[in-house]
Amino acid sequence: MDIQTNFPYLAREVLYQKQKPFATDFIPKVSGFPLTNHVFEFMELVVQDAQPFRDRFSLERNGFCFLSSSTMLKSSDANDAGVVEGLYYAEIEAALHKKFPEYSRLDCLDHQVCKIQSQVDQPKEA
């Protein structure tokens, strides 16, 4: 499924010829110093589902790839950080080691739980 959306890009500002774009993640000690000098312009894009073309992507060429794997994690445990980090991280690391045996160390650093209620979970109307 393709989705049309507006995507922010860093604008080509004259300012950037003299000053690199920056954004701080701290409060500057200098009064009046901006937290960022970013100027964005929004471009209309069509985002395409890459799943049908998953074999065309590689980590070396595209910086990402698709992997298929199974998990023993139950959806009811998705909010339990201990279970996710203990079970799911180990499964992810094992799948990555299988795909990329040349890497001696692979670590999961973080995860995010997507809270989307599927149509399967919706009550059926009579």
N, C-alpha and C positions, 0 to 999 in steps of 0.2 A: 504494500500500500504506500503510495506516495503522499507526502504532506507538504503543502505550501506554507511557508513561514517567513518571518523576517528575522534575520540573523545579524547581530552586531559585529561590525568590523571596526578596527581602529582607523579613524579617518586620516587621510594624507594631509596633515597640518604643516604649515610653514614652521611652526614651533619645533617640530621634530627634526628639522635640519640643524637646530642648535642644541636641542635638549632631547635626550632619549625618553621615550614614554616610561612612566613609572607609576607605581601604586604602593603605598606603604601599608604595612599591617600593624603599625604602631602610631601613637599620637606624637607628632613631632614636638620637640621642646621649643622650637622657634615659633613664636606667635605669628599667625597669619600664613604659615607654610602650608601649602595644599596637601591633602592626603593623596591626590593623584593629579596627573595632567592629561589623563585619557580623554579623548574626544571621539565619540563613536558615531558612525553612520550605519543605518540599517539597510541591508540589502535583502531583496526578496529572493528566496531560494526554494527549490523543490528538494526535499529530503526524501531519498529513495530507500526502500527496504533492501538491505544488502544480503539478506538471507538467501535469496535465489542464486546469488553470485558468490557465496561463501568460499568456494574453492579457488576463486581468483585472487584472494587476499593472502598475503604472507607477512610474517613479522619483519622479515628482512626488507621487503619492498615497501610495505604500507605502514609499518609501525604497530600493526595489530593483526590478529588472525582470529578465526572462529574455532572453537573446540567444542566437542560434544562430550558430555560426561553425565553420570548418574550421581545421585546423592541419597544418603540415608536420612538427611535432615527432614524433619516433619515441619509443615507450615506452622503448626502450633508452637514450635520451638524457635521460630525465626526471630523473636524479640528477646530471646535468652542469649545474651552475649557469651556466656560461658559455654553453652552448647554449640553455638555457631563457631566460636574460635576453636573449641576442642575437636569437633567433628568435621564441620564444613571446611575449615581452613586446611585440615589434613587431607581431605578429599581433593580440594583444589590444587594443593601442592603436589599430590601424587599424580593428578592428571597432567599438570604442567611438566613434571619430571619425565613422564612417559612421552610427551610430545617433544620435549627439549632435553634429552639426556646429556647434552654437552654442558649444561649449566649445573654447577655443583651445589648452588644454594638458590632457593626460591622462597620468598616470604610473602605471606598475605599481610598487608599493613593495616587494612581497614575494610569495613563493609558498610553497606547502607541497605536498610530494609525498605522496599517499595511497598507502600500500602495501597494497593489497587484491589478492589473487591471485584472478582470476576463475575461474569454472568452466571456461572455455575453455582456460585454462593448466593445468588439473589433468590428471594422467595418467589415461587411460581404463583401467578394469578389464577384463580379458579374460573 
